Amino acid sequence: MILIDDKELNNIYGGGFGLWIAIGSLVTFLIGVIDGYVRPLKCNK
C-alpha cells in the first residue's frame, strides 16, 4: 500500500462522471413528471 500526502491527493482527478449521470437522471425524471401531468395518457388494456 502506498501512502500519499495531501499535496499528491490534491492532484488526483476523477469521479466527476457520476455527478453528470445523477444530474441527467434527475432532469429526465422531472421532464417525465411534467409531461405526465400536462399530457396524461390512458393505459391501453
Buried (B, 14 or more C-beta within 10 A) or exposed (E): EEEEEEEEEEEEEEEEEEEEEEEEEEEEEEEEEEEEEEEEEEEEE
